Amino acid sequence: MATIFTRIAQGEIPSYKCAESEDFYAFLDISPLAKGHTLVIPKHVEDDYIFHLDQKTYEGLWAFARKVAVALKNAVPCKRVGVAVLGMEVPHTHIHLVPLQTEGDMDFRKAKLQLQPEEMAGIAAKIFSEYEKL
């Protein structure tokens, strides 16, 4: 059975798409730490541990995440884009890209934001637009 992230990448479950390539997909986290918190996934590999990925997928995922992070920083005012790979919530490798003003913004224990769908869609569209420019 496909993971929820595979189903999102295949368009079976709606998402706020930020970027996409043939092999990778980026979308907004629905329970974000900060506005613009984005998840980056491989489309065709469902392994839940990033270090189990084959070399080509691993390197491609990071190259895609880098491009998404550049677009994210251009779209959402922040000092840095933080990166985390936890993989404990969904059994599908994913990279968290989180806009940061301080290091404390990367605390996954803090309360998540509750954003309106219109705001989420607007943020995703800005990131997607910046990604397309790269």
C-alpha positions in Angstrom: 0.0 0.0 0.0 1.3 3.4 -1.0 2.4 5.9 1.7 0.4 9.1 2.2 3.3 11.0 0.7 3.3 8.8 -2.4 -0.4 9.4 -2.7 0.2 13.1 -2.4 2.9 13.1 -5.1 0.6 11.1 -7.4 -2.1 13.7 -6.9 -4.5 11.3 -5.1 -4.5 13.5 -2.0 -4.5 17.3 -2.4 -1.4 19.2 -1.4 0.1 22.7 -1.6 2.7 22.0 -4.2 5.9 24.1 -4.1 8.0 22.3 -6.7 8.2 19.1 -8.7 10.5 17.2 -11.0 10.3 13.8 -12.6 11.6 12.1 -9.5 10.9 14.5 -6.6 8.1 16.5 -5.1 7.9 19.4 -2.6 4.8 20.5 -0.7 3.9 22.6 2.3 3.7 20.8 5.7 0.1 21.0 6.8 1.3 21.4 10.4 4.1 23.9 9.9 6.7 25.1 12.4 6.9 28.4 10.4 5.1 29.8 7.3 6.7 28.1 4.3 7.7 24.9 6.1 8.1 22.5 3.2 8.6 18.8 2.8 10.7 17.3 0.0 10.3 13.7 -1.0 11.4 11.2 -3.6 8.4 10.2 -5.7 9.3 6.6 -6.6 11.0 5.4 -3.4 9.0 4.8 -0.2 11.8 3.7 2.1 11.4 5.5 5.5 15.2 6.0 6.1 17.2 8.4 4.0 20.4 6.4 4.3 18.7 3.4 2.7 18.2 5.3 -0.5 20.4 4.3 -3.5 23.1 6.8 -4.3 21.4 8.3 -7.3 18.1 9.0 -5.4 20.0 10.3 -2.4 22.1 12.8 -4.3 19.1 13.8 -6.5 16.9 14.4 -3.5 19.5 16.7 -1.9 20.1 18.6 -5.2 16.3 19.1 -5.5 16.0 20.1 -1.9 18.7 22.7 -2.4 16.9 24.3 -5.3 13.6 24.3 -3.3 15.4 25.9 -0.3 16.7 28.7 -2.6 13.2 29.3 -3.9 11.8 29.1 -0.4 14.2 31.7 0.9 13.4 34.0 -2.0 9.6 33.6 -1.4 9.4 33.7 2.4 11.4 36.3 4.3 13.9 34.5 6.6 17.5 34.6 7.8 18.1 30.9 6.8 16.3 27.8 5.7 16.8 25.1 8.3 17.0 21.4 7.3 15.9 18.4 9.2 15.6 14.7 8.4 13.6 13.0 11.1 11.4 10.5 9.3 9.6 9.3 12.4 6.0 10.5 11.5 5.5 9.1 8.0 7.3 5.9 6.6 8.6 7.8 3.6 11.9 9.6 3.4 11.4 13.3 3.6 13.4 16.4 4.2 12.0 19.3 6.2 12.9 22.8 5.0 11.9 25.4 7.6 12.3 29.2 7.2 14.2 30.4 10.3 14.6 33.7 12.1 16.3 32.0 15.0 17.5 28.5 15.8 14.5 28.1 18.1 12.3 28.1 15.1 13.5 24.6 14.3 12.0 23.1 17.5 9.7 20.3 16.5 8.2 20.2 20.0 6.7 23.6 19.8 3.1 24.3 18.8 2.4 24.1 15.1 0.9 26.9 13.2 -2.7 26.8 12.0 -2.9 28.6 8.7 -5.9 29.2 6.5 -6.1 27.3 3.2 -5.9 30.6 1.3 -2.7 31.6 3.0 -1.2 28.1 2.5 -2.1 28.3 -1.2 -0.5 31.8 -1.5 2.7 30.7 0.1 3.0 27.6 -2.1 2.3 29.6 -5.2 5.1 32.1 -4.2 7.6 29.2 -3.6 6.6 27.5 -6.9 7.0 30.8 -8.8 10.5 31.3 -7.3 11.4 27.6 -8.1 10.3 28.1 -11.7 12.7 31.0 -12.0 15.7 28.9 -11.0 
